[in-house]
Amino acid sequence: MDTKERVRIAVAGHTNTGKTTLIRTLMRTVVGEVRDSSNVTQEGQAYDYSFF
């Protein structure tokens, strides 16, 4: 396939359930901030990720 397709994925859930940890694990890189307290992530962020 010559054309690149972009897929957008949103992760949503309750407070302190590991959403940022999930994204870090899937991307295998450090993104966002992780702490053991509520409301650490105050606003959403977009990240580009490519895999082949």
C-alpha distance matrix in Angstrom:
0.0 3.8 5.8 7.7 9.6 13.2 15.2 19.0 21.3 25.1 27.6 31.0 34.2 37.9 39.5 39.4 37.0 34.6 31.7 31.4 31.9 29.0 26.7 28.1 27.5 23.9 23.1 25.5 27.1 30.3 29.8 32.5 36.0 37.2 40.9 43.0 44.2 43.3 41.4 40.0 36.9 38.3 35.2 31.5 29.1 25.5 23.5 20.1 18.4 15.1 14.3 11.9
3.8 0.0 3.8 6.5 9.5 13.0 15.8 19.3 22.1 25.8 28.5 32.0 35.3 38.9 40.3 40.3 38.2 35.6 32.6 32.0 32.7 30.1 27.4 28.7 28.5 25.0 23.7 26.1 27.2 30.2 29.6 32.4 36.0 37.6 41.3 43.7 44.7 43.8 41.7 40.1 36.8 38.0 34.9 31.2 28.6 24.8 22.9 19.3 18.1 15.0 14.9 13.0
5.8 3.8 0.0 3.8 6.4 9.8 12.9 16.3 19.3 22.9 25.9 29.2 32.7 36.3 37.7 37.9 36.0 33.6 30.4 29.9 30.9 28.3 25.5 27.1 27.3 23.7 22.4 25.2 26.1 28.7 27.7 30.2 33.9 35.6 39.3 41.6 42.4 41.3 39.0 37.6 34.2 35.2 31.8 28.2 25.8 22.0 20.4 17.0 16.4 13.8 14.4 13.4
7.7 6.5 3.8 0.0 3.8 6.6 9.8 13.1 16.0 19.6 22.5 25.9 29.4 32.9 34.2 34.3 32.5 30.0 26.8 26.2 27.3 24.8 21.9 23.4 23.8 20.2 18.8 21.7 22.5 25.0 23.9 26.4 30.1 31.8 35.5 37.9 38.7 37.6 35.3 33.9 30.5 31.6 28.3 24.7 22.2 18.4 16.7 13.3 12.6 10.2 11.4 11.1
9.6 9.5 6.4 3.8 0.0 3.8 6.5 9.9 13.0 16.6 19.6 22.8 26.3 30.0 31.5 31.9 29.9 27.8 24.4 24.2 25.5 22.8 20.1 22.2 22.5 18.9 17.9 21.2 22.1 24.4 23.0 25.1 28.7 30.2 33.9 36.0 36.6 35.3 33.0 31.9 28.5 29.4 26.2 22.5 20.4 16.7 15.6 12.7 12.2 10.6 11.8 12.2
13.2 13.0 9.8 6.6 3.8 0.0 3.8 6.5 9.8 13.2 16.4 19.6 23.2 26.7 28.0 28.6 26.8 24.7 21.2 20.9 22.6 20.0 17.1 19.4 20.2 16.7 15.6 19.1 19.7 21.6 19.8 21.6 25.3 26.9 30.5 32.7 33.2 31.7 29.4 28.3 24.8 25.7 22.4 18.7 16.7 13.0 12.2 9.7 9.9 9.4 11.4 12.9
15.2 15.8 12.9 9.8 6.5 3.8 0.0 3.8 6.5 10.1 13.2 16.3 19.8 23.5 25.1 25.6 23.7 21.8 18.3 18.5 20.1 17.3 14.8 17.6 18.1 14.6 14.3 18.0 18.9 20.7 18.7 20.2 23.7 25.0 28.4 30.3 30.7 29.2 27.0 26.2 22.8 23.9 20.8 17.0 15.5 12.3 11.8 10.2 10.0 10.2 11.8 13.7
19.0 19.3 16.3 13.1 9.9 6.5 3.8 0.0 3.8 6.7 10.2 13.1 16.8 20.3 21.8 22.7 21.0 19.3 15.7 16.0 18.1 15.6 13.0 16.1 17.2 14.2 13.8 17.7 18.1 19.2 16.7 17.7 21.1 22.4 25.7 27.5 27.7 25.9 23.6 22.9 19.5 20.3 17.2 13.5 12.4 9.5 10.0 9.6 10.3 11.8 13.8 16.4
21.3 22.1 19.3 16.0 13.0 9.8 6.5 3.8 0.0 3.8 6.7 9.9 13.4 17.0 18.6 19.3 17.4 15.9 12.3 13.1 15.1 12.4 10.3 13.8 14.7 11.9 12.4 16.1 16.8 17.8 15.3 16.0 19.0 19.8 23.0 24.5 24.7 23.0 21.0 20.5 17.3 18.6 15.9 12.3 11.8 9.8 10.3 10.9 11.0 13.0 14.4 17.2
25.1 25.8 22.9 19.6 16.6 13.2 10.1 6.7 3.8 0.0 3.8 6.4 10.1 13.6 15.2 16.4 14.8 13.7 10.0 11.3 13.9 11.6 10.0 13.7 15.0 13.1 13.7 17.2 17.4 17.6 14.7 14.5 17.2 17.9 20.7 22.0 21.8 19.7 17.7 17.6 14.4 15.5 13.0 9.7 10.3 9.5 11.0 12.7 13.4 16.0 17.6 20.6
27.6 28.5 25.9 22.5 19.6 16.4 13.2 10.2 6.7 3.8 0.0 3.8 7.0 10.4 12.0 12.8 11.0 10.1 6.5 8.6 10.9 8.8 8.2 11.9 13.0 11.8 13.2 16.1 16.5 16.4 13.7 13.1 15.1 15.2 17.7 18.7 18.6 16.7 15.2 15.2 12.5 14.2 12.6 9.9 11.0 11.2 12.3 14.5 14.8 17.5 18.7 21.8
31.0 32.0 29.2 25.9 22.8 19.6 16.3 13.1 9.9 6.4 3.8 0.0 3.8 7.2 9.4 11.1 9.6 10.0 7.1 9.9 12.4 10.9 11.1 14.5 15.7 15.1 16.6 19.3 19.5 18.8 16.0 14.5 15.9 15.6 17.5 17.9 17.2 14.7 13.3 14.3 11.9 13.1 12.1 10.3 12.5 13.6 15.3 17.9 18.5 21.3 22.5 25.6
34.2 35.3 32.7 29.4 26.3 23.2 19.8 16.8 13.4 10.1 7.0 3.8 0.0 3.7 6.6 8.6 6.9 8.7 7.1 10.5 12.4 11.4 12.7 15.7 16.5 16.6 18.5 20.7 21.0 20.0 17.5 15.7 16.2 15.2 16.3 15.9 15.1 12.6 12.0 13.6 12.2 13.6 13.6 12.7 15.2 16.8 18.3 21.1 21.4 24.2 25.2 28.2
37.9 38.9 36.3 32.9 30.0 26.7 23.5 20.3 17.0 13.6 10.4 7.2 3.7 0.0 3.8 6.5 6.0 9.0 8.7 11.8 13.4 13.4 15.0 17.4 18.4 19.1 21.0 22.7 22.7 21.3 18.9 16.6 16.3 14.8 15.0 14.0 12.7 10.0 10.0 12.3 11.9 13.2 14.2 14.2 17.1 19.2 20.9 23.9 24.4 27.3 28.3 31.5
39.5 40.3 37.7 34.2 31.5 28.0 25.1 21.8 18.6 15.2 12.0 9.4 6.6 3.8 0.0 3.8 5.7 8.3 8.7 10.8 12.5 13.5 15.0 16.7 18.2 19.5 20.9 22.2 21.8 19.7 17.4 14.6 13.6 12.1 11.8 10.8 9.1 6.2 6.6 8.9 9.3 10.9 12.7 13.5 16.3 19.0 20.6 23.9 24.6 27.8 29.0 32.3
39.4 40.3 37.9 34.3 31.9 28.6 25.6 22.7 19.3 16.4 12.8 11.1 8.6 6.5 3.8 0.0 3.8 5.8 7.7 9.2 10.0 11.7 13.6 14.7 15.9 17.8 19.3 20.1 19.7 17.6 15.9 13.4 11.8 9.4 8.9 7.6 6.9 5.7 7.3 8.3 9.5 12.1 14.2 14.7 16.9 19.5 20.5 23.7 23.9 27.1 28.0 31.3
37.0 38.2 36.0 32.5 29.9 26.8 23.7 21.0 17.4 14.8 11.0 9.6 6.9 6.0 5.7 3.8 0.0 3.8 6.0 8.7 8.8 9.4 12.0 13.6 14.0 15.6 17.7 18.6 18.9 17.6 16.1 14.3 13.5 11.0 11.3 10.1 10.4 9.5 10.7 11.4 11.8 14.5 15.9 15.5 17.4 19.3 20.0 22.8 22.6 25.4 25.9 29.1
34.6 35.6 33.6 30.0 27.8 24.7 21.8 19.3 15.9 13.7 10.1 10.0 8.7 9.0 8.3 5.8 3.8 0.0 3.8 5.6 5.0 6.1 8.7 9.8 10.3 12.2 14.2 14.9 15.2 13.9 12.7 11.5 11.0 8.6 9.9 9.8 11.1 10.9 11.6 11.0 11.0 14.3 15.3 14.4 15.5 17.2 17.2 20.0 19.5 22.3 22.7 26.0
31.7 32.6 30.4 26.8 24.4 21.2 18.3 15.7 12.3 10.0 6.5 7.1 7.1 8.7 8.7 7.7 6.0 3.8 0.0 3.8 5.4 5.1 6.4 8.7 9.9 10.8 12.4 14.0 14.1 13.1 11.2 10.0 10.7 9.6 11.8 12.5 13.2 12.2 11.6 11.1 9.7 12.8 12.8 11.3 12.4 13.7 14.1 16.8 16.7 19.6 20.4 23.8
31.4 32.0 29.9 26.2 24.2 20.9 18.5 16.0 13.1 11.3 8.6 9.9 10.5 11.8 10.8 9.2 8.7 5.6 3.8 0.0 3.8 5.3 5.1 6.1 8.6 9.9 10.5 11.7 11.1 9.5 7.5 6.4 7.4 6.9 10.0 11.8 12.8 12.4 11.6 9.8 8.3 11.8 11.8 10.4 10.6 12.1 12.0 14.9 14.9 18.1 19.3 22.8
31.9 32.7 30.9 27.3 25.5 22.6 20.1 18.1 15.1 13.9 10.9 12.4 12.4 13.4 12.5 10.0 8.8 5.0 5.4 3.8 0.0 3.8 5.5 5.0 6.1 8.6 9.9 10.1 10.2 9.2 8.7 8.7 8.9 7.1 10.0 11.3 13.3 13.8 13.9 12.0 11.5 15.1 15.6 14.2 14.0 15.1 14.2 16.6 15.8 18.6 19.0 22.3
29.0 30.1 28.3 24.8 22.8 20.0 17.3 15.6 12.4 11.6 8.8 10.9 11.4 13.4 13.5 11.7 9.4 6.1 5.1 5.3 3.8 0.0 3.8 5.5 5.1 6.2 8.6 9.7 10.9 11.1 10.4 10.9 12.1 10.8 13.6 14.6 16.4 16.3 16.1 14.7 13.5 16.9 16.6 14.5 14.3 14.6 13.6 15.5 14.3 16.7 16.8 19.9
26.7 27.4 25.5 21.9 20.1 17.1 14.8 13.0 10.3 10.0 8.2 11.1 12.7 15.0 15.0 13.6 12.0 8.7 6.4 5.1 5.5 3.8 0.0 3.8 5.4 5.2 6.0 8.2 8.7 9.0 7.7 8.9 11.1 11.1 14.5 16.3 17.7 17.4 16.5 14.7 12.7 15.8 14.9 12.3 11.3 11.2 9.9 11.8 10.8 13.6 14.4 17.8
28.1 28.7 27.1 23.4 22.2 19.4 17.6 16.1 13.8 13.7 11.9 14.5 15.7 17.4 16.7 14.7 13.6 9.8 8.7 6.1 5.0 5.5 3.8 0.0 3.8 5.6 5.3 5.6 5.6 5.8 6.0 8.1 9.9 9.7 13.3 15.5 17.5 18.0 17.3 14.9 13.5 16.9 16.4 14.3 12.9 12.9 10.9 12.7 11.4 14.1 14.6 18.1
27.5 28.5 27.3 23.8 22.5 20.2 18.1 17.2 14.7 15.0 13.0 15.7 16.5 18.4 18.2 15.9 14.0 10.3 9.9 8.6 6.1 5.1 5.4 3.8 0.0 3.8 5.6 5.1 7.3 8.7 9.7 11.8 13.1 12.2 15.3 16.9 19.3 19.9 19.8 17.7 16.6 20.1 19.7 17.4 16.2 15.9 13.7 14.8 12.7 14.5 14.1 17.1
23.9 25.0 23.7 20.2 18.9 16.7 14.6 14.2 11.9 13.1 11.8 15.1 16.6 19.1 19.5 17.8 15.6 12.2 10.8 9.9 8.6 6.2 5.2 5.6 3.8 0.0 3.8 5.6 8.3 10.5 10.8 13.2 15.3 14.9 18.3 19.9 21.9 22.1 21.5 19.6 17.9 21.0 19.9 17.1 15.6 14.5 12.1 12.5 10.0 11.5 11.0 13.9
23.1 23.7 22.4 18.8 17.9 15.6 14.3 13.8 12.4 13.7 13.2 16.6 18.5 21.0 20.9 19.3 17.7 14.2 12.4 10.5 9.9 8.6 6.0 5.3 5.6 3.8 0.0 3.8 5.4 8.2 8.6 11.7 14.4 14.9 18.5 20.8 22.7 22.9 21.8 19.5 17.5 20.4 19.1 16.2 14.0 12.6 9.6 9.7 7.2 9.1 9.4 12.8
25.5 26.1 25.2 21.7 21.2 19.1 18.0 17.7 16.1 17.2 16.1 19.3 20.7 22.7 22.2 20.1 18.6 14.9 14.0 11.7 10.1 9.7 8.2 5.6 5.1 5.6 3.8 0.0 3.8 7.1 9.1 12.4 14.4 14.5 17.9 20.2 22.6 23.4 22.8 20.1 18.8 22.0 21.2 18.8 16.6 15.6 12.5 12.7 10.2 11.7 11.3 14.3
27.1 27.2 26.1 22.5 22.1 19.7 18.9 18.1 16.8 17.4 16.5 19.5 21.0 22.7 21.8 19.7 18.9 15.2 14.1 11.1 10.2 10.9 8.7 5.6 7.3 8.3 5.4 3.8 0.0 3.8 6.2 9.8 11.9 12.8 16.3 19.2 21.3 22.2 21.3 18.2 16.8 19.9 19.1 17.0 14.5 13.9 10.9 11.7 10.1 12.4 13.1 16.4
30.3 30.2 28.7 25.0 24.4 21.6 20.7 19.2 17.8 17.6 16.4 18.8 20.0 21.3 19.7 17.6 17.6 13.9 13.1 9.5 9.2 11.1 9.0 5.8 8.7 10.5 8.2 7.1 3.8 0.0 3.8 6.8 8.4 9.7 13.2 16.4 18.3 19.3 18.4 15.1 14.0 17.1 16.8 15.3 13.1 13.4 11.1 13.0 12.4 15.3 16.5 19.9
29.8 29.6 27.7 23.9 23.0 19.8 18.7 16.7 15.3 14.7 13.7 16.0 17.5 18.9 17.4 15.9 16.1 12.7 11.2 7.5 8.7 10.4 7.7 6.0 9.7 10.8 8.6 9.1 6.2 3.8 0.0 3.8 6.7 8.9 12.6 15.8 17.1 17.4 15.9 12.8 11.0 13.8 13.1 11.5 9.3 10.1 8.5 11.1 11.5 14.9 16.7 20.4
32.5 32.4 30.2 26.4 25.1 21.6 20.2 17.7 16.0 14.5 13.1 14.5 15.7 16.6 14.6 13.4 14.3 11.5 10.0 6.4 8.7 10.9 8.9 8.1 11.8 13.2 11.7 12.4 9.8 6.8 3.8 0.0 3.8 6.7 10.1 13.4 14.0 14.1 12.3 9.1 7.4 10.2 10.2 9.4 8.2 10.3 10.1 13.4 14.4 18.0 20.0 23.7
36.0 36.0 33.9 30.1 28.7 25.3 23.7 21.1 19.0 17.2 15.1 15.9 16.2 16.3 13.6 11.8 13.5 11.0 10.7 7.4 8.9 12.1 11.1 9.9 13.1 15.3 14.4 14.4 11.9 8.4 6.7 3.8 0.0 3.8 6.7 10.2 11.0 11.7 10.5 6.9 6.9 10.1 11.3 11.6 11.3 13.9 13.9 17.2 18.0 21.5 23.2 26.8
37.2 37.6 35.6 31.8 30.2 26.9 25.0 22.4 19.8 17.9 15.2 15.6 15.2 14.8 12.1 9.4 11.0 8.6 9.6 6.9 7.1 10.8 11.1 9.7 12.2 14.9 14.9 14.5 12.8 9.7 8.9 6.7 3.8 0.0 3.8 7.0 8.6 10.1 10.1 7.0 8.2 11.8 13.6 13.9 14.1 16.5 16.3 19.5 19.7 23.0 24.1 27.7
40.9 41.3 39.3 35.5 33.9 30.5 28.4 25.7 23.0 20.7 17.7 17.5 16.3 15.0 11.8 8.9 11.3 9.9 11.8 10.0 10.0 13.6 14.5 13.3 15.3 18.3 18.5 17.9 16.3 13.2 12.6 10.1 6.7 3.8 0.0 3.8 5.6 8.2 9.3 6.7 9.5 12.6 15.3 16.3 17.0 19.8 19.9 23.2 23.4 26.7 27.8 31.3
43.0 43.7 41.6 37.9 36.0 32.7 30.3 27.5 24.5 22.0 18.7 17.9 15.9 14.0 10.8 7.6 10.1 9.8 12.5 11.8 11.3 14.6 16.3 15.5 16.9 19.9 20.8 20.2 19.2 16.4 15.8 13.4 10.2 7.0 3.8 0.0 3.8 7.1 9.7 8.5 11.6 14.5 17.4 18.5 19.7 22.5 22.8 26.0 26.1 29.3 30.1 33.5
44.2 44.7 42.4 38.7 36.6 33.2 30.7 27.7 24.7 21.8 18.6 17.2 15.1 12.7 9.1 6.9 10.4 11.1 13.2 12.8 13.3 16.4 17.7 17.5 19.3 21.9 22.7 22.6 21.3 18.3 17.1 14.0 11.0 8.6 5.6 3.8 0.0 3.8 6.8 6.7 10.2 12.3 15.6 17.4 19.2 22.4 23.3 26.7 27.3 30.7 31.8 35.3
43.3 43.8 41.3 37.6 35.3 31.7 29.2 25.9 23.0 19.7 16.7 14.7 12.6 10.0 6.2 5.7 9.5 10.9 12.2 12.4 13.8 16.3 17.4 18.0 19.9 22.1 22.9 23.4 22.2 19.3 17.4 14.1 11.7 10.1 8.2 7.1 3.8 0.0 3.8 5.8 8.6 10.1 13.3 15.2 17.7 20.9 22.4 26.0 26.8 30.3 31.7 35.2
41.4 41.7 39.0 35.3 33.0 29.4 27.0 23.6 21.0 17.7 15.2 13.3 12.0 10.0 6.6 7.3 10.7 11.6 11.6 11.6 13.9 16.1 16.5 17.3 19.8 21.5 21.8 22.8 21.3 18.4 15.9 12.3 10.5 10.1 9.3 9.7 6.8 3.8 0.0 3.8 5.5 6.3 9.6 11.9 14.6 18.0 19.9 23.6 24.9 28.5 30.2 33.9
40.0 40.1 37.6 33.9 31.9 28.3 26.2 22.9 20.5 17.6 15.2 14.3 13.6 12.3 8.9 8.3 11.4 11.0 11.1 9.8 12.0 14.7 14.7 14.9 17.7 19.6 19.5 20.1 18.2 15.1 12.8 9.1 6.9 7.0 6.7 8.5 6.7 5.8 3.8 0.0 3.8 6.1 9.3 11.2 13.0 16.5 17.8 21.5 22.7 26.4 28.2 31.8
36.9 36.8 34.2 30.5 28.5 24.8 22.8 19.5 17.3 14.4 12.5 11.9 12.2 11.9 9.3 9.5 11.8 11.0 9.7 8.3 11.5 13.5 12.7 13.5 16.6 17.9 17.5 18.8 16.8 14.0 11.0 7.4 6.9 8.2 9.5 11.6 10.2 8.6 5.5 3.8 0.0 3.8 5.8 7.4 9.3 12.8 14.6 18.3 19.8 23.6 25.6 29.3
38.3 38.0 35.2 31.6 29.4 25.7 23.9 20.3 18.6 15.5 14.2 13.1 13.6 13.2 10.9 12.1 14.5 14.3 12.8 11.8 15.1 16.9 15.8 16.9 20.1 21.0 20.4 22.0 19.9 17.1 13.8 10.2 10.1 11.8 12.6 14.5 12.3 10.1 6.3 6.1 3.8 0.0 3.8 7.1 9.7 13.4 15.9 19.7 21.7 25.5 27.9 31.6
35.2 34.9 31.8 28.3 26.2 22.4 20.8 17.2 15.9 13.0 12.6 12.1 13.6 14.2 12.7 14.2 15.9 15.3 12.8 11.8 15.6 16.6 14.9 16.4 19.7 19.9 19.1 21.2 19.1 16.8 13.1 10.2 11.3 13.6 15.3 17.4 15.6 13.3 9.6 9.3 5.8 3.8 0.0 3.8 6.7 10.3 13.2 16.9 19.3 23.0 25.6 29.3
31.5 31.2 28.2 24.7 22.5 18.7 17.0 13.5 12.3 9.7 9.9 10.3 12.7 14.2 13.5 14.7 15.5 14.4 11.3 10.4 14.2 14.5 12.3 14.3 17.4 17.1 16.2 18.8 17.0 15.3 11.5 9.4 11.6 13.9 16.3 18.5 17.4 15.2 11.9 11.2 7.4 7.1 3.8 0.0 3.8 6.9 10.0 13.6 15.9 19.5 22.2 25.8
29.1 28.6 25.8 22.2 20.4 16.7 15.5 12.4 11.8 10.3 11.0 12.5 15.2 17.1 16.3 16.9 17.4 15.5 12.4 10.6 14.0 14.3 11.3 12.9 16.2 15.6 14.0 16.6 14.5 13.1 9.3 8.2 11.3 14.1 17.0 19.7 19.2 17.7 14.6 13.0 9.3 9.7 6.7 3.8 0.0 3.8 6.6 10.3 12.9 16.6 19.5 23.1
25.5 24.8 22.0 18.4 16.7 13.0 12.3 9.5 9.8 9.5 11.2 13.6 16.8 19.2 19.0 19.5 19.3 17.2 13.7 12.1 15.1 14.6 11.2 12.9 15.9 14.5 12.6 15.6 13.9 13.4 10.1 10.3 13.9 16.5 19.8 22.5 22.4 20.9 18.0 16.5 12.8 13.4 10.3 6.9 3.8 0.0 3.8 6.9 9.8 13.3 16.4 19.9
23.5 22.9 20.4 16.7 15.6 12.2 11.8 10.0 10.3 11.0 12.3 15.3 18.3 20.9 20.6 20.5 20.0 17.2 14.1 12.0 14.2 13.6 9.9 10.9 13.7 12.1 9.6 12.5 10.9 11.1 8.5 10.1 13.9 16.3 19.9 22.8 23.3 22.4 19.9 17.8 14.6 15.9 13.2 10.0 6.6 3.8 0.0 3.8 6.4 10.1 13.2 16.8
20.1 19.3 17.0 13.3 12.7 9.7 10.2 9.6 10.9 12.7 14.5 17.9 21.1 23.9 23.9 23.7 22.8 20.0 16.8 14.9 16.6 15.5 11.8 12.7 14.8 12.5 9.7 12.7 11.7 13.0 11.1 13.4 17.2 19.5 23.2 26.0 26.7 26.0 23.6 21.5 18.3 19.7 16.9 13.6 10.3 6.9 3.8 0.0 3.8 6.9 10.4 13.8
18.4 18.1 16.4 12.6 12.2 9.9 10.0 10.3 11.0 13.4 14.8 18.5 21.4 24.4 24.6 23.9 22.6 19.5 16.7 14.9 15.8 14.3 10.8 11.4 12.7 10.0 7.2 10.2 10.1 12.4 11.5 14.4 18.0 19.7 23.4 26.1 27.3 26.8 24.9 22.7 19.8 21.7 19.3 15.9 12.9 9.8 6.4 3.8 0.0 3.8 6.8 10.4
15.1 15.0 13.8 10.2 10.6 9.4 10.2 11.8 13.0 16.0 17.5 21.3 24.2 27.3 27.8 27.1 25.4 22.3 19.6 18.1 18.6 16.7 13.6 14.1 14.5 11.5 9.1 11.7 12.4 15.3 14.9 18.0 21.5 23.0 26.7 29.3 30.7 30.3 28.5 26.4 23.6 25.5 23.0 19.5 16.6 13.3 10.1 6.9 3.8 0.0 3.8 6.9
14.3 14.9 14.4 11.4 11.8 11.4 11.8 13.8 14.4 17.6 18.7 22.5 25.2 28.3 29.0 28.0 25.9 22.7 20.4 19.3 19.0 16.8 14.4 14.6 14.1 11.0 9.4 11.3 13.1 16.5 16.7 20.0 23.2 24.1 27.8 30.1 31.8 31.7 30.2 28.2 25.6 27.9 25.6 22.2 19.5 16.4 13.2 10.4 6.8 3.8 0.0 3.8
11.9 13.0 13.4 11.1 12.2 12.9 13.7 16.4 17.2 20.6 21.8 25.6 28.2 31.5 32.3 31.3 29.1 26.0 23.8 22.8 22.3 19.9 17.8 18.1 17.1 13.9 12.8 14.3 16.4 19.9 20.4 23.7 26.8 27.7 31.3 33.5 35.3 35.2 33.9 31.8 29.3 31.6 29.3 25.8 23.1 19.9 16.8 13.8 10.4 6.9 3.8 0.0
